Amino acid sequence: MPDFTGMKLTALAFFYPVLLSADSLHCTLPVGVSTSELAAGIDGDTLSVTWTGERNAVLRARFAIDRGTPVIRDLSAKTGAGAWTTLGRDLIPEFTTISGVRREAHGLAYDHRWDVF
């Protein structure tokens, strides 16, 4: 069975800018995005991405923008024809950035200068 990991990451990278937009959801899906392993679609104001996980579980992530904030409407999973099990609902991503200045006065050898963090 082919490895679709790269395709999944590419699809998520394609849709990620939509999540960061402050406007309402506007997304154009190119032809050929859907396969038996990975599918994406828009239903109203929600972008839905489904893919096949381990042991043939079907996984789903649904994204939206709520008052300018990207929201993960739900993360869900199911096996076979069973009902969706919600793993998380109305999740708001948090983004953090830490910056600093690298100095050499820490007494470590050049090869270990990053160990101070």
C-alpha positions in Angstrom: 0.0 0.0 0.0 1.5 3.4 -0.9 2.4 5.9 1.8 0.1 8.9 1.7 1.9 10.8 4.5 3.4 13.3 2.2 0.1 13.9 0.4 -1.7 14.4 3.7 0.9 16.9 4.9 0.7 18.7 1.5 -3.1 18.9 1.8 -3.0 20.2 5.3 -0.3 22.8 4.3 -2.6 23.8 1.4 -5.6 24.4 3.8 -3.6 25.9 6.7 -3.6 29.5 5.4 -7.4 29.3 5.3 -7.4 28.7 9.0 -5.3 31.8 9.7 -7.5 34.2 7.6 -9.5 36.8 9.5 -12.2 36.8 6.8 -15.0 34.3 6.3 -14.1 31.0 4.8 -13.2 31.2 1.1 -11.5 28.2 -0.2 -11.1 26.8 -3.7 -10.4 23.1 -3.9 -8.2 22.1 -6.9 -9.2 19.1 -9.0 -7.7 15.8 -7.8 -7.5 16.6 -4.0 -9.8 13.7 -3.1 -8.5 10.1 -3.1 -9.7 7.0 -1.4 -7.1 7.8 1.4 -7.6 11.6 1.6 -10.6 13.8 0.9 -11.5 17.5 1.4 -14.7 19.4 0.9 -16.6 22.5 2.0 -20.0 22.5 3.6 -21.3 26.0 4.2 -18.6 27.7 6.3 -16.8 24.6 7.3 -13.8 22.9 5.6 -13.8 19.2 6.2 -10.7 17.0 5.7 -11.0 13.2 6.1 -8.2 10.6 5.8 -7.5 7.0 6.6 -5.5 6.3 9.7 -4.1 3.3 11.4 -6.0 0.0 11.2 -8.3 1.6 8.6 -9.9 4.1 11.0 -11.4 7.1 9.2 -10.3 10.4 10.7 -11.9 13.8 10.2 -11.0 17.4 11.0 -13.4 20.2 10.4 -12.2 23.8 10.3 -14.0 27.1 10.3 -13.5 30.8 11.1 -15.6 32.2 14.0 -15.5 36.0 14.3 -12.0 36.2 12.7 -10.6 33.3 14.8 -9.6 30.0 13.3 -11.6 27.2 15.0 -11.3 23.4 14.7 -15.0 22.6 14.8 -14.2 18.9 15.6 -11.7 16.2 15.4 -13.5 12.8 15.0 -12.8 9.2 14.3 -14.8 6.1 13.2 -14.2 2.6 12.2 -16.1 0.9 9.3 -19.6 2.1 9.0 -19.8 3.1 12.7 -20.8 6.4 14.1 -18.3 9.3 14.4 -16.6 9.6 17.9 -15.7 13.1 18.7 -12.2 13.5 20.1 -12.4 17.3 20.4 -14.9 20.1 19.7 -14.6 23.9 19.1 -10.8 23.9 19.6 -9.0 27.2 19.2 -5.3 26.9 18.3 -2.8 28.8 20.4 0.4 30.1 18.8 3.5 30.9 20.8 6.9 32.3 19.8 9.9 32.5 22.0 13.0 34.4 20.9 16.3 35.1 22.5 19.9 36.1 21.8 22.6 33.5 21.7 25.7 34.6 23.7 29.0 32.9 24.3 29.4 33.8 27.9 27.8 30.7 29.2 31.1 28.8 29.5 30.1 25.9 27.2 32.2 24.6 24.4 31.2 25.9 20.9 29.6 22.5 20.0 27.4 22.7 23.1 26.4 26.4 22.9 22.8 25.4 22.3 22.5 23.4 25.5 21.7 26.5 27.6 18.2 26.4 26.3 
